[in-house]
Amino acid sequence: MNIKQTASQTVGPFFHNALIRDGENNLVNQHTRGERIWLRGTVFDGEGQVIPDAILEIWQADASGIYKHPTDPKHNQADPHFTSFGRAGTDKNGAYWFYTILPSARTTTPYINLRLFMRGLLIHLVTRIYFADHPSDPVLNSLEPSRKFSLIATREDNPDGLTYRFDIHMQGELETVFFDV
């Protein structure tokens, strides 16, 4: 009997062709409640090179701090004009963007949940995006002080409107903190 081993496989690079649709990175319309923001950033590998074919998904509460999900007791009161979920791919320069709202939180600091998919990862990565001009919360405070910066989006001047920058670094001194969920 002649047995051959199966070659090693990684995930991708099929993401953009199969999973990205126009407009999924815009979570608002003209009737959405809340302060609109641009969330922009770049995804970098461990050597500081851009990753041109990653996919990012965000999920967040609306302007009243309500998640559009059945586990939120107030989900039926969620803003019907806010999608709460978005997906964006990185471009050839590793850049991504979302047009959304600054989330409100009922009991904690506002944040956006982020999930990252990319070639070579067999399991997606999960993290949170906090905002530099808002106080921190227990999850952020549980990190070593030297690592907190990696979860904080910084405010930038932009003629298009309020913008926060959140770069993702896969490894190295600037490595983004990811959660084991």
N, CA, C and O atoms as a DFTB+ gen file, in Angstrom:
724 C
 N C O
     1  1       0.834      -1.161       0.000
     2  2       0.000       0.000       0.000
     3  2       0.892       1.241       0.000
     4  3       1.828       1.338       0.793
     5  1       0.600       2.178      -0.882
     6  2       1.369       3.405      -1.020
     7  2       0.592       4.553      -0.374
     8  3      -0.466       4.931      -0.876
     9  1       1.090       5.110       0.718
    10  2       0.404       6.181       1.434
    11  2       1.134       7.496       1.202
    12  3       2.353       7.582       1.355
    13  1       0.370       8.516       0.830
    14  2       0.941       9.849       0.645
    15  2       0.369      10.778       1.706
    16  3      -0.813      10.708       2.043
    17  1       1.220      11.638       2.220
    18  2       0.757      12.620       3.188
    19  2       0.127      13.795       2.456
    20  3       0.545      14.171       1.361
    21  1      -0.873      14.355       3.084
    22  2      -1.510      15.552       2.536
    23  2      -0.609      16.746       2.804
    24  3      -0.057      16.885       3.895
    25  1      -0.464      17.593       1.822
    26  2       0.370      18.786       1.973
    27  2      -0.240      19.725       3.007
    28  3      -1.456      19.754       3.196
    29  1       0.613      20.485       3.666
    30  2       0.159      21.478       4.636
    31  2      -0.643      22.560       3.928
    32  3      -0.330      22.932       2.797
    33  1      -1.677      23.062       4.596
    34  2      -2.543      24.081       4.003
    35  2      -2.635      25.289       4.923
    36  3      -2.576      25.157       6.146
    37  1      -2.778      26.454       4.333
    38  2      -3.119      27.649       5.100
    39  2      -4.420      28.193       4.535
    40  3      -4.894      27.751       3.489
    41  1      -4.979      29.146       5.233
    42  2      -6.224      29.759       4.800
    43  2      -5.913      30.917       3.866
    44  3      -4.986      31.686       4.120
    45  1      -6.669      31.048       2.799
    46  2      -6.536      32.186       1.882
    47  2      -5.597      31.881       0.749
    48  3      -5.101      30.758       0.653
    49  1      -5.333      32.835      -0.112
    50  2      -5.793      34.219      -0.135
    51  2      -7.021      34.420      -1.010
    52  3      -6.919      34.975      -2.104
    53  1      -8.158      33.980      -0.547
    54  2      -9.402      34.086      -1.319
    55  2     -10.388      35.081      -0.721
    56  3     -11.492      35.242      -1.241
    57  1     -10.014      35.736       0.341
    58  2     -10.965      36.554       1.084
    59  2     -11.674      37.610       0.245
    60  3     -12.904      37.669       0.234
    61  1     -10.921      38.432      -0.446
    62  2     -11.540      39.550      -1.162
    63  2     -12.515      39.075      -2.242
    64  3     -13.569      39.682      -2.431
    65  1     -12.180      38.021      -2.932
    66  2     -13.049      37.534      -4.003
    67  2     -14.338      36.924      -3.483
    68  3     -15.362      36.971      -4.165
    69  1     -14.305      36.351      -2.285
    70  2     -15.461      35.611      -1.800
    71  2     -16.251      36.304      -0.685
    72  3     -17.438      36.028      -0.512
    73  1     -15.620      37.184       0.057
    74  2     -16.270      37.660       1.270
    75  2     -16.528      39.162       1.355
    76  3     -17.204      39.606       2.283
    77  1     -16.023      39.940       0.437
    78  2     -16.197      41.387       0.517
    79  2     -17.245      41.847      -0.488
    80  3     -17.186      41.503      -1.669
    81  1     -18.194      42.620      -0.008
    82  2     -19.222      43.222      -0.870
    83  2     -19.175      44.725      -0.666
    84  3     -18.919      45.191       0.444
    85  1     -19.416      45.476      -1.704
    86  2     -19.419      46.931      -1.600
    87  2     -20.405      47.403      -0.552
    88  3     -21.526      46.902      -0.462
    89  1     -19.978      48.368       0.234
    90  2     -20.865      48.996       1.199
    91  2     -20.917      48.356       2.567
    92  3     -21.547      48.903       3.472
    93  1     -20.277      47.216       2.750
    94  2     -20.349      46.556       4.060
    95  2     -19.553      47.297       5.130
    96  3     -19.703      47.017       6.320
    97  1     -18.702      48.245       4.712
    98  2     -17.941      49.001       5.701
    99  2     -18.627      50.309       6.080
   100  3     -18.061      51.105       6.829
   101  1     -19.840      50.543       5.574
   102  2     -20.650      51.694       5.951
   103  2     -21.817      51.193       6.799
   104  3     -22.712      50.516       6.293
   105  1     -21.803      51.529       8.090
   106  2     -22.802      51.011       9.023
   107  2     -23.962      51.970       9.255
   108  3     -24.886      51.655      10.005
   109  1     -23.920      53.137       8.617
   110  2     -24.924      54.161       8.891
   111  2     -25.679      54.569       7.637
   112  3     -25.245      54.303       6.517
   113  1     -26.829      55.228       7.848
   114  2     -27.535      55.908       6.763
   115  2     -27.970      57.270       7.296
   116  3     -27.607      57.641       8.412
   117  1     -28.724      57.997       6.530
   118  2     -29.074      59.369       6.922
   119  2     -29.929      59.443       8.180
   120  3     -30.025      60.506       8.793
   121  1     -30.553      58.335       8.579
   122  2     -31.437      58.333       9.752
   123  2     -30.783      57.753      11.006
   124  3     -31.393      57.764      12.075
   125  1     -29.569      57.253      10.894
   126  2     -28.881      56.644      12.035
   127  2     -28.637      57.677      13.126
   128  3     -28.187      58.791      12.857
   129  1     -28.941      57.292      14.356
   130  2     -28.675      58.171      15.503
   131  2     -27.218      58.031      15.924
   132  3     -26.627      56.958      15.800
   133  1     -26.643      59.120      16.423
   134  2     -25.297      59.074      16.977
   135  2     -24.291      59.895      16.204
   136  3     -24.549      60.356      15.092
   137  1     -23.130      60.065      16.826
   138  2     -22.046      60.833      16.239
   139  2     -21.276      59.974      15.235
   140  3     -20.673      58.965      15.600
   141  1     -21.305      60.382      13.983
   142  2     -20.629      59.615      12.938
   143  2     -19.116      59.772      13.040
   144  3     -18.594      60.853      13.309
   145  1     -18.433      58.650      12.815
   146  2     -16.967      58.657      12.824
   147  2     -16.446      57.816      11.663
   148  3     -17.118      56.910      11.171
   149  1     -15.263      58.136      11.256
   150  2     -14.488      57.290      10.353
   151  2     -13.531      56.514      11.230
   152  3     -12.883      57.085      12.107
   153  1     -13.439      55.222      10.999
   154  2     -12.451      54.376      11.665
   155  2     -11.534      53.883      10.564
   156  3     -11.958      53.154       9.668
   157  1     -10.273      54.284      10.637
   158  2      -9.307      53.945       9.586
   159  2      -8.062      53.334      10.211
   160  3      -7.731      53.601      11.366
   161  1      -7.390      52.520       9.436
   162  2      -6.138      51.957       9.921
   163  2      -5.447      51.131       8.863
   164  3      -5.894      51.032       7.720
   165  1      -4.344      50.541       9.280
   166  2      -3.534      49.689       8.416
   167  2      -3.185      48.430       9.192
   168  3      -2.980      48.481      10.404
   169  1      -3.118      47.306       8.502
   170  2      -2.730      46.036       9.115
   171  2      -1.303      45.720       8.686
   172  3      -0.987      45.712       7.497
   173  1      -0.439      45.458       9.680
   174  2       0.978      45.194       9.447
   175  2       1.349      43.801       9.922
   176  3       0.805      43.311      10.911
   177  1       2.276      43.163       9.216
   178  2       2.781      41.873       9.675
   179  2       3.888      42.096      10.707
   180  3       4.147      43.231      11.106
   181  1       4.534      41.024      11.133
   182  2       5.565      41.105      12.156
   183  2       6.807      41.857      11.749
   184  3       7.579      42.287      12.606
   185  1       7.015      42.026      10.454
   186  2       8.188      42.760       9.972
   187  2       7.843      44.193       9.582
   188  3       8.678      44.908       9.028
   189  1       6.628      44.604       9.869
   190  2       6.219      45.963       9.552
   191  2       5.750      46.161       8.122
   192  3       5.561      47.295       7.682
   193  1       5.561      45.068       7.393
   194  2       5.055      45.145       6.028
   195  2       3.527      45.116       6.061
   196  3       2.927      44.468       6.918
   197  1       2.913      45.819       5.126
   198  2       1.452      45.852       5.092
   199  2       0.894      44.503       4.640
   200  3       1.539      43.755       3.905
   201  1      -0.314      44.219       5.098
   202  2      -1.016      42.996       4.709
   203  2      -2.160      43.415       3.794
   204  3      -3.150      43.983       4.255
   205  1      -2.025      43.132       2.482
   206  2      -2.979      43.651       1.505
   207  2      -4.265      42.851       1.319
   208  3      -5.109      43.235       0.509
   209  1      -4.432      41.762       2.039
   210  2      -5.620      40.941       1.786
   211  2      -6.241      40.389       3.066
   212  3      -6.680      39.239       3.111
   213  1      -6.271      41.221       4.102
   214  2      -6.934      40.831       5.349
   215  2      -8.391      41.282       5.303
   216  3      -8.765      42.143       4.507
   217  1      -9.195      40.690       6.163
   218  2     -10.585      41.109       6.320
   219  2     -10.802      41.431       7.793
   220  3     -10.375      40.694       8.682
   221  1     -11.478      42.550       8.024
   222  2     -11.816      42.975       9.369
   223  2     -13.328      43.038       9.479
   224  3     -14.007      43.521       8.572
   225  1     -13.850      42.549      10.593
   226  2     -15.271      42.669      10.893
   227  2     -15.398      43.412      12.213
   228  3     -14.662      43.148      13.164
   229  1     -16.344      44.344      12.257
   230  2     -16.617      45.034      13.512
   231  2     -18.067      44.801      13.911
   232  3     -18.935      44.579      13.066
   233  1     -18.309      44.857      15.209
   234  2     -19.635      44.708      15.771
   235  2     -19.692      45.620      16.985
   236  3     -18.795      45.592      17.827
   237  1     -20.737      46.425      17.079
   238  2     -20.770      47.406      18.150
   239  2     -22.190      47.759      18.566
   240  3     -23.164      47.447      17.881
   241  1     -22.268      48.425      19.718
   242  2     -23.546      48.937      20.215
   243  2     -23.916      50.200      19.442
   244  3     -23.064      50.854      18.840
   245  1     -25.200      50.524      19.474
   246  2     -25.664      51.746      18.805
   247  2     -25.432      52.961      19.713
   248  3     -24.774      52.844      20.747
   249  1     -25.963      54.107      19.334
   250  2     -25.758      55.343      20.086
   251  2     -26.375      55.306      21.477
   252  3     -26.019      56.117      22.332
   253  1     -27.290      54.382      21.713
   254  2     -27.895      54.233      23.042
   255  2     -27.236      53.120      23.850
   256  3     -27.668      52.825      24.964
   257  1     -26.207      52.508      23.306
   258  2     -25.524      51.419      23.997
   259  2     -26.215      50.078      23.867
   260  3     -25.977      49.179      24.673
   261  1     -27.068      49.930      22.862
   262  2     -27.836      48.694      22.668
   263  2     -27.248      47.898      21.505
   264  3     -26.986      48.437      20.430
   265  1     -27.049      46.605      21.746
   266  2     -26.595      45.709      20.679
   267  2     -27.815      45.143      19.959
   268  3     -28.812      44.787      20.588
   269  1     -27.724      45.067      18.664
   270  2     -28.798      44.482      17.857
   271  2     -28.597      42.964      17.860
   272  3     -28.228      42.370      16.847
   273  1     -28.845      42.361      19.003
   274  2     -28.640      40.926      19.189
   275  2     -29.586      40.445      20.290
   276  3     -29.778      41.148      21.282
   277  1     -30.179      39.263      20.134
   278  2     -31.170      38.777      21.103
   279  2     -30.655      38.640      22.531
   280  3     -31.463      38.632      23.460
   281  1     -29.345      38.533      22.744
   282  2     -28.851      38.423      24.120
   283  2     -28.846      39.762      24.850
   284  3     -28.691      39.799      26.071
   285  1     -29.015      40.866      24.112
   286  2     -29.149      42.168      24.754
   287  2     -30.619      42.325      25.139
   288  3     -31.486      42.288      24.266
   289  1     -30.918      42.501      26.432
   290  2     -32.320      42.607      26.859
   291  2     -33.090      43.727      26.160
   292  3     -34.317      43.670      26.083
   293  1     -32.400      44.730      25.658
   294  2     -33.065      45.847      24.991
   295  2     -32.924      45.790      23.466
   296  3     -33.145      46.795      22.790
   297  1     -32.562      44.631      22.922
   298  2     -32.274      44.531      21.481
   299  2     -33.435      45.013      20.605
   300  3     -33.211      45.491      19.493
   301  1     -34.672      44.891      21.097
   302  2     -35.810      45.338      20.297
   303  2     -35.926      46.867      20.252
   304  3     -36.737      47.406      19.499
   305  1     -35.117      47.560      21.056
   306  2     -35.085      49.016      21.041
   307  2     -33.876      49.554      20.265
   308  3     -33.657      50.765      20.230
   309  1     -33.099      48.674      19.651
   310  2     -31.899      49.089      18.903
   311  2     -32.293      49.966      17.715
   312  3     -33.371      49.814      17.141
   313  1     -31.413      50.870      17.367
   314  2     -31.635      51.774      16.239
   315  2     -31.820      50.957      14.961
   316  3     -30.883      50.280      14.539
   317  1     -32.989      50.996      14.337
   318  2     -33.226      50.204      13.130
   319  2     -32.436      50.711      11.915
   320  3     -32.354      50.026      10.895
   321  1     -31.865      51.897      12.026
   322  2     -31.114      52.483      10.919
   323  2     -29.603      52.289      11.074
   324  3     -28.819      52.839      10.300
   325  1     -29.212      51.525      12.050
   326  2     -27.791      51.245      12.287
   327  2     -27.571      49.755      12.148
   328  3     -28.235      48.965      12.819
   329  1     -26.639      49.355      11.282
   330  2     -26.456      47.922      11.038
   331  2     -25.727      47.210      12.164
   332  3     -25.929      46.011      12.356
   333  1     -24.891      47.903      12.909
   334  2     -24.118      47.389      14.046
   335  2     -23.011      46.406      13.662
   336  3     -22.165      46.081      14.495
   337  1     -23.004      45.933      12.427
   338  2     -21.975      44.996      11.940
   339  2     -21.435      45.511      10.620
   340  3     -22.192      45.968       9.763
   341  1     -20.119      45.434      10.464
   342  2     -19.518      45.830       9.203
   343  2     -18.332      44.945       8.862
   344  3     -17.731      44.311       9.729
   345  1     -18.013      44.920       7.576
   346  2     -16.880      44.128       7.088
   347  2     -16.111      44.954       6.076
   348  3     -16.695      45.601       5.207
   349  1     -14.789      44.922       6.199
   350  2     -13.926      45.649       5.262
   351  2     -12.695      44.818       4.970
   352  3     -12.206      44.082       5.827
   353  1     -12.206      44.943       3.762
   354  2     -10.953      44.316       3.391
   355  2      -9.857      45.366       3.337
   356  3     -10.124      46.551       3.137
   357  1      -8.629      44.922       3.517
   358  2      -7.511      45.846       3.348
   359  2      -7.192      45.984       1.865
   360  3      -7.383      45.046       1.091
   361  1      -6.706      47.159       1.474
   362  2      -6.327      47.383       0.080
   363  2      -4.851      47.019      -0.124
   364  3      -4.226      46.453       0.773
   365  1      -4.301      47.333      -1.274
   366  2      -2.914      46.948      -1.580
   367  2      -1.910      47.601      -0.637
   368  3      -0.766      47.158      -0.539
   369  1      -2.343      48.664       0.063
   370  2      -1.483      49.337       1.032
   371  2      -1.778      48.890       2.471
   372  3      -1.279      49.488       3.424
   373  1      -2.580      47.849       2.620
   374  2      -2.916      47.327       3.939
   375  2      -3.933      48.160       4.690
   376  3      -4.176      47.920       5.873
   377  1      -4.538      49.145       4.018
   378  2      -5.464      50.073       4.678
   379  2      -6.901      49.568       4.646
   380  3      -7.313      48.869       3.719
   381  1      -7.645      49.934       5.667
   382  2      -9.079      49.638       5.744
   383  2      -9.789      50.865       6.282
   384  3      -9.150      51.775       6.810
   385  1     -11.111      50.894       6.149
   386  2     -11.916      51.958       6.753
   387  2     -13.339      51.492       6.983
   388  3     -13.864      50.628       6.280
   389  1     -13.946      52.102       8.002
   390  2     -15.364      51.928       8.303
   391  2     -15.965      53.307       8.532
   392  3     -15.300      54.197       9.063
   393  1     -17.213      53.485       8.135
   394  2     -17.975      54.686       8.475
   395  2     -19.066      54.221       9.420
   396  3     -19.948      53.453       9.035
   397  1     -19.002      54.691      10.663
   398  2     -19.877      54.178      11.700
   399  2     -20.232      55.302      12.674
   400  3     -20.147      56.478      12.321
   401  1     -20.619      54.953      13.867
   402  2     -20.874      55.938      14.908
   403  2     -19.982      55.643      16.101
   404  3     -19.506      54.523      16.288
   405  1     -19.769      56.668      16.894
   406  2     -19.072      56.459      18.156
   407  2     -20.045      55.705      19.053
   408  3     -21.114      56.224      19.377
   409  1     -19.689      54.486      19.459
   410  2     -20.644      53.709      20.245
   411  2     -20.835      54.311      21.632
   412  3     -19.918      54.899      22.206
   413  1     -22.016      54.156      22.142
   414  2     -22.307      54.532      23.512
   415  2     -22.348      53.238      24.302
   416  3     -22.622      52.166      23.762
   417  1     -22.077      53.358      25.567
   418  2     -22.136      52.162      26.408
   419  2     -22.984      52.463      27.632
   420  3     -22.864      53.531      28.232
   421  1     -23.829      51.531      27.998
   422  2     -24.714      51.744      29.144
   423  2     -23.966      51.668      30.466
   424  3     -24.271      52.414      31.397
   425  1     -22.999      50.780      30.556
   426  2     -22.338      50.580      31.848
   427  2     -20.826      50.639      31.773
   428  3     -20.169      50.535      32.809
   429  1     -20.257      50.798      30.617
   430  2     -18.801      50.780      30.498
   431  2     -18.358      51.768      29.427
   432  3     -19.183      52.455      28.825
   433  1     -17.089      51.831      29.203
   434  2     -16.523      52.715      28.189
   435  2     -16.899      52.228      26.798
   436  3     -16.956      51.020      26.565
   437  1     -17.160      53.151      25.863
   438  2     -17.488      52.711      24.505
   439  2     -16.311      51.992      23.841
   440  3     -15.153      52.387      23.982
   441  1     -16.641      50.948      23.129
   442  2     -15.626      50.211      22.373
   443  2     -16.308      49.537      21.186
   444  3     -17.531      49.421      21.117
   445  1     -15.470      49.102      20.263
   446  2     -15.927      48.345      19.098
   447  2     -15.227      46.994      19.129
   448  3     -14.013      46.924      19.323
   449  1     -15.985      45.927      18.940
   450  2     -15.410      44.584      18.829
   451  2     -14.859      44.415      17.425
   452  3     -15.496      44.831      16.457
   453  1     -13.685      43.811      17.298
   454  2     -13.066      43.604      15.994
   455  2     -12.610      42.156      15.850
   456  3     -12.041      41.569      16.770
   457  1     -12.870      41.605      14.691
   458  2     -12.431      40.251      14.336
   459  2     -11.586      40.373      13.079
   460  3     -11.969      41.073      12.142
   461  1     -10.439      39.699      13.047
   462  2      -9.500      39.782      11.933
   463  2      -9.284      38.407      11.310
   464  3      -8.988      37.434      12.003
   465  1      -9.438      38.347       9.992
   466  2      -9.164      37.143       9.212
   467  2      -8.046      37.487       8.236
   468  3      -8.025      38.587       7.683
   469  1      -7.132      36.573       8.022
   470  2      -6.103      36.808       7.015
   471  2      -5.422      35.507       6.639
   472  3      -5.497      34.499       7.341
   473  1      -4.764      35.576       5.515
   474  2      -4.038      34.427       5.001
   475  2      -3.049      33.934       6.055
   476  3      -2.367      34.728       6.703
   477  1      -2.984      32.629       6.213
   478  2      -2.066      32.032       7.166
   479  2      -2.653      31.806       8.549
   480  3      -2.101      31.033       9.332
   481  1      -3.756      32.464       8.864
   482  2      -4.413      32.249      10.153
   483  2      -5.465      31.158       9.990
   484  3      -6.344      31.266       9.135
   485  1      -5.383      30.135      10.784
   486  2      -6.405      29.096      10.733
   487  2      -7.611      29.469      11.581
   488  3      -8.720      28.993      11.338
   489  1      -7.391      30.321      12.575
   490  2      -8.468      30.789      13.447
   491  2      -8.396      32.313      13.470
   492  3      -7.315      32.886      13.607
   493  1      -9.538      32.960      13.338
   494  2      -9.573      34.425      13.355
   495  2      -9.086      34.956      14.703
   496  3      -9.054      34.231      15.698
   497  1      -8.712      36.229      14.717
   498  2      -8.274      36.905      15.940
   499  2      -9.351      37.891      16.377
   500  3     -10.080      38.436      15.549
   501  1      -9.443      38.113      17.679
   502  2     -10.466      38.984      18.243
   503  2      -9.807      40.011      19.157
   504  3      -8.922      39.682      19.948
   505  1     -10.251      41.258      19.038
   506  2      -9.774      42.305      19.924
   507  2     -10.857      43.358      20.088
   508  3     -11.966      43.196      19.579
   509  1     -10.546      44.422      20.786
   510  2     -11.458      45.552      20.969
   511  2     -10.744      46.835      20.576
   512  3      -9.520      46.940      20.664
   513  1     -11.532      47.802      20.141
   514  2     -11.008      49.133      19.837
   515  2     -11.622      50.098      20.847
   516  3     -12.841      50.251      20.926
   517  1     -10.746      50.744      21.616
   518  2     -11.165      51.792      22.539
   519  2     -10.775      53.138      21.928
   520  3     -10.050      53.182      20.934
   521  1     -11.256      54.236      22.521
   522  2     -11.037      55.558      21.955
   523  2     -10.215      56.409      22.907
   524  3     -10.494      56.464      24.105
   525  1      -9.198      57.073      22.368
   526  2      -8.223      57.807      23.181
   527  2      -8.853      58.875      24.056
   528  3      -8.340      59.162      25.138
   529  1      -9.941      59.464      23.619
   530  2     -10.528      60.558      24.388
   531  2     -11.687      60.117      25.282
   532  3     -12.542      60.925      25.644
   533  1     -11.707      58.830      25.636
   534  2     -12.725      58.304      26.553
   535  2     -12.024      57.507      27.653
   536  3     -10.985      56.896      27.402
   537  1     -12.574      57.503      28.861
   538  2     -11.920      56.763      29.954
   539  2     -11.863      55.264      29.672
   540  3     -12.600      54.733      28.841
   541  1     -10.976      54.617      30.382
   542  2     -10.789      53.180      30.161
   543  2     -11.789      52.352      30.956
   544  3     -12.531      52.872      31.789
   545  1     -11.792      51.054      30.681
   546  2     -12.729      50.153      31.369
   547  2     -11.985      48.985      32.000
   548  3     -10.767      48.893      31.848
   549  1     -12.677      48.083      32.709
   550  2     -12.000      46.986      33.403
   551  2     -11.177      46.078      32.480
   552  3     -10.104      45.623      32.877
   553  1     -11.648      45.808      31.276
   554  2     -10.873      44.951      30.365
   555  2      -9.568      45.647      29.981
   556  3      -8.498      45.040      30.036
   557  1      -9.656      46.901      29.598
   558  2      -8.457      47.650      29.238
   559  2      -7.525      47.787      30.440
   560  3      -6.307      47.675      30.298
   561  1      -8.089      48.028      31.614
   562  2      -7.268      48.163      32.820
   563  2      -6.639      46.850      33.268
   564  3      -5.699      46.865      34.063
   565  1      -7.135      45.713      32.775
   566  2      -6.554      44.424      33.148
   567  2      -5.250      44.132      32.393
   568  3      -4.515      43.210      32.744
   569  1      -4.976      44.923      31.360
   570  2      -3.753      44.727      30.576
   571  2      -2.561      45.376      31.265
   572  3      -2.714      46.311      32.051
   573  1      -1.374      44.867      30.959
   574  2      -0.164      45.529      31.439
   575  2      -0.159      46.943      30.875
   576  3      -0.512      47.144      29.713
   577  1       0.234      47.919      31.675
   578  2       0.229      49.308      31.191
   579  2       0.968      49.495      29.863
   580  3       0.572      50.324      29.043
   581  1       2.022      48.741      29.655
   582  2       2.806      48.887      28.423
   583  2       2.094      48.313      27.194
   584  3       2.577      48.495      26.076
   585  1       0.965      47.628      27.368
   586  2       0.250      47.006      26.255
   587  2      -1.068      47.707      25.921
   588  3      -1.631      47.472      24.852
   589  1      -1.567      48.559      26.813
   590  2      -2.863      49.218      26.614
   591  2      -2.922      50.009      25.312
   592  3      -3.956      50.033      24.644
   593  1      -1.814      50.655      24.950
   594  2      -1.794      51.507      23.752
   595  2      -2.264      50.771      22.512
   596  3      -2.818      51.383      21.598
   597  1      -2.049      49.457      22.471
   598  2      -2.346      48.696      21.254
   599  2      -3.835      48.537      20.992
   600  3      -4.227      48.078      19.919
   601  1      -4.681      48.915      21.969
   602  2      -6.130      48.816      21.801
   603  2      -6.815      50.180      21.721
   604  3      -8.043      50.263      21.728
   605  1      -6.024      51.238      21.646
   606  2      -6.605      52.576      21.667
   607  2      -6.487      53.244      20.301
   608  3      -5.392      53.421      19.767
   609  1      -7.637      53.607      19.753
   610  2      -7.679      54.356      18.491
   611  2      -7.433      55.828      18.814
   612  3      -8.004      56.377      19.757
   613  1      -6.583      56.447      18.020
   614  2      -6.251      57.849      18.255
   615  2      -7.044      58.747      17.316
   616  3      -7.307      58.402      16.164
   617  1      -7.412      59.898      17.839
   618  2      -8.193      60.860      17.074
   619  2      -7.279      61.588      16.086
   620  3      -6.164      61.984      16.424
   621  1      -7.774      61.753      14.862
   622  2      -7.015      62.446      13.819
   623  2      -7.856      63.566      13.223
   624  3      -9.084      63.488      13.186
   625  1      -7.181      64.599      12.764
   626  2      -7.864      65.646      12.012
   627  2      -8.139      65.126      10.611
   628  3      -7.268      64.534       9.974
   629  1      -9.360      65.354      10.139
   630  2      -9.741      64.887       8.813
   631  2     -10.862      65.787       8.307
   632  3     -11.864      65.970       8.997
   633  1     -10.704      66.353       7.102
   634  2     -11.769      67.210       6.570
   635  2     -13.077      66.458       6.301
   636  3     -14.129      67.083       6.163
   637  1     -13.022      65.128       6.225
   638  2     -14.222      64.320       5.992
   639  2     -15.064      64.137       7.244
   640  3     -16.208      63.691       7.152
   641  1     -14.525      64.471       8.415
   642  2     -15.262      64.296       9.659
   643  2     -14.401      63.657      10.729
   644  3     -13.231      63.351      10.499
   645  1     -14.981      63.459      11.891
   646  2     -14.284      62.888      13.029
   647  2     -13.702      61.526      12.650
   648  3     -14.422      60.639      12.191
   649  1     -12.404      61.373      12.847
   650  2     -11.703      60.162      12.425
   651  2     -10.865      59.612      13.566
   652  3     -10.202      60.355      14.290
   653  1     -10.910      58.296      13.711
   654  2     -10.042      57.596      14.655
   655  2      -9.182      56.618      13.866
   656  3      -9.658      55.958      12.943
   657  1      -7.908      56.536      14.243
   658  2      -6.964      55.630      13.579
   659  2      -6.665      54.465      14.509
   660  3      -6.342      54.647      15.683
   661  1      -6.784      53.254      13.951
   662  2      -6.479      52.037      14.702
   663  2      -5.675      51.110      13.803
   664  3      -6.234      50.381      12.983
   665  1      -4.362      51.146      13.967
   666  2      -3.484      50.247      13.223
   667  2      -3.362      48.929      13.972
   668  3      -3.405      48.894      15.202
   669  1      -3.212      47.853      13.224
   670  2      -3.076      46.516      13.795
   671  2      -1.698      45.983      13.427
   672  3      -1.310      45.971      12.259
   673  1      -0.973      45.546      14.440
   674  2       0.361      44.968      14.251
   675  2       0.320      43.528      14.746
   676  3      -0.039      43.263      15.893
   677  1       0.687      42.614      13.874
   678  2       0.596      41.197      14.201
   679  2       1.664      40.731      15.183
   680  3       1.423      39.806      15.960
   681  1       2.832      41.350      15.163
   682  2       3.923      40.968      16.061
   683  2       4.817      42.182      16.282
   684  3       4.618      43.233      15.673
   685  1       5.797      42.025      17.155
   686  2       6.786      43.069      17.369
   687  2       6.444      43.974      18.532
   688  3       5.513      43.707      19.290
   689  1       7.213      45.057      18.666
   690  2       7.049      45.988      19.783
   691  2       5.669      46.628      19.818
   692  3       5.173      46.960      20.894
   693  1       5.047      46.806      18.672
   694  2       3.741      47.453      18.598
   695  2       2.593      46.444      18.514
   696  3       1.461      46.820      18.212
   697  1       2.875      45.180      18.775
   698  2       1.882      44.106      18.607
   699  2       0.557      44.429      19.289
   700  3       0.520      44.829      20.452
   701  1      -0.516      44.249      18.548
   702  2      -1.868      44.442      19.060
   703  2      -2.233      43.301      20.002
   704  3      -1.919      42.141      19.733
   705  1      -2.887      43.627      21.088
   706  2      -3.379      42.605      22.014
   707  2      -4.615      41.954      21.399
   708  3      -5.552      42.638      20.988
   709  1      -4.603      40.623      21.345
   710  2      -5.765      39.854      20.898
   711  2      -6.253      39.009      22.051
   712  3      -5.464      38.616      22.910
   713  1      -7.549      38.722      22.084
   714  2      -8.154      37.996      23.197
   715  2      -8.407      36.547      22.822
   716  3      -8.714      36.233      21.671
   717  1      -8.277      35.679      23.795
   718  2      -8.552      34.258      23.634
   719  2     -10.010      34.028      23.995
   720  3     -10.346      33.848      25.166
   721  1     -10.879      34.036      22.983
   722  2     -12.312      33.866      23.229
   723  2     -12.858      32.623      22.562
   724  3     -14.050      32.336      22.672
